[in-house]
Amino acid sequence: MQALAEKGPCIIMGRGANRILNFRDDVLNIFIYADASLRQKRIIEEYGVKEAQAEKILQETDRRRASYLRTYTGQVFGKAENYHLCIDSGVIGIENAVKLIAATYQTLL
């Protein structure tokens, strides 16, 4: 991850990048979240699964993410203080979240 960041601008999703690259001043740490019901709806639409299965997928995914982050970084999943910017994509939408991230990144260059 550090070698990738050394090569130039990149996007690293998850994997505790906010902690692993915290020594760098050219990193923007973002947490994108949404209400569970909206996330579940997106799982159903994107993957074509039934509601009960989507709920299980959502719970298992969140459990794995929380466990990974706690194990490898000591952080609590979803805590705002671990990030520079937190975005509720359920409220502002995915496209607007992308625009917000791009605009924020541009101000840091």
Secondary structure as GFF3:
##gff-version 3
##sequence-region A 1 109
A	DSSP	alpha_helix	2	7	.	.	.	ID=ss1
A	DSSP	alpha_helix	17	20	.	.	.	ID=ss2
A	DSSP	beta_strand	30	33	.	.	.	ID=ss3
A	DSSP	alpha_helix	36	47	.	.	.	ID=ss4
A	DSSP	alpha_helix	51	73	.	.	.	ID=ss5
A	DSSP	three_ten_helix	80	82	.	.	.	ID=ss6
A	DSSP	beta_strand	85	88	.	.	.	ID=ss7
A	DSSP	alpha_helix	89	92	.	.	.	ID=ss8
A	DSSP	alpha_helix	94	108	.	.	.	ID=ss9
###
